Amino acid sequence: MPVEDKKELKTPIIINAKKVDKDLEPIIAKQILAESGGNPKAVGPETKYGQAKGLMQLLDSTAKEQMTKLGLD
């Protein structure tokens, strides 16, 4: 999904084994299902780097970095 308007990001992403949001790139949908099973509240185990969270199982530092790159900070 191209980020043209920050309002787009407020739309919830529907993803589970049976339904994927039609605007979500298939490769991203597959990655989300692999990382978190589609659970936005998923939390990974504690590692020396931190704890991965969310649909994409990002570390807090990675999530902040990506938000800055997208101008969402």
Buried (B, 14 or more C-beta within 10 A) or exposed (E): EEEEEEEEEEEEBEBEEEEBBEEBEEEBBEBBBEBBEBBEEBEBEEEEEEEBBBBBBBBEEBBEEEEEEEEEE
